[in-house]
């Protein structure tokens, strides 16, 4: 067993890190990461992105940890859990621009265009230099048939350095 952690926010949630399965730095390989939701009575193996099972940290006040976990859940297709983690990021840091941009994209994927615009607008006030943010806002506005606003957002993306013309 490499690491063991109990979630401060839910003491029935226990995480066990056993190390990498194909470790080049150890004599005996580990078996990955396991999660318990019953206080450690039983564990279920958890898939970890990129096979990176080094250390397991649970820090309820670290927005980046929640952001990364949200990204992991999103990549795993667990949208509800991803949204929960992104929401936790914003409770800790309401001005976390990366999360606002991601939520804008997730809302756009779900067809919730007004919500997407709201997230993008807020994110762009925090990171007005974001080329992708302006471009994505333009795409959402175009989907809503708000062409003047879409063109303005695209103009801002171009002024910020947009040059991916193949994506248009």
Steps between C-alpha positions, in 0.01 A plus 500: 500500500652826388256757635171514685272801535160569653298777341445772761167585340373138524673271748342193340700577184842336522760499224786251481795542267699184440748639248544461128424166339805525275740682726852550374616628840390218727562131546132417546237670287181637649142450396384859443252706701198369690204683651269400781167667572426288808782606730748245368289185525522449123698663221449543128782565255494850349633575154760774504582716197839451335581210736644752744452344843784669684360667811142536607402831656162610621496871573147638526621860478712463187301613194756346260450156659125529447554634147723205413254255651219666303707464184562134578127437549419688180755296302349184656152600384371565852342839431309534827810436707702736281246779549505435874878545511494810280232643729729433797778692324273804469390476864867518599604751234210673320749665263661178373500590131604154376195347665269769364630432148452125544147547631425724203608220271304235690185712491547557126539122448172448682324765292464737797619795299391779736685333787804452275499869411477592867801285592703624204412863575612463862818316402589759238475781757765310698713395201427742213811380314357151451494429129306177546254674730412764242486240223273269703276791595473587129398142421228497766369839392491380137300194608251741661487696172644807674723570203613855587613392846659184354700704249612738777620205712682353203660841433623502862642149455683613186637808675620275783690287248257241362645325196336158483312566178453130426264472798258750345 
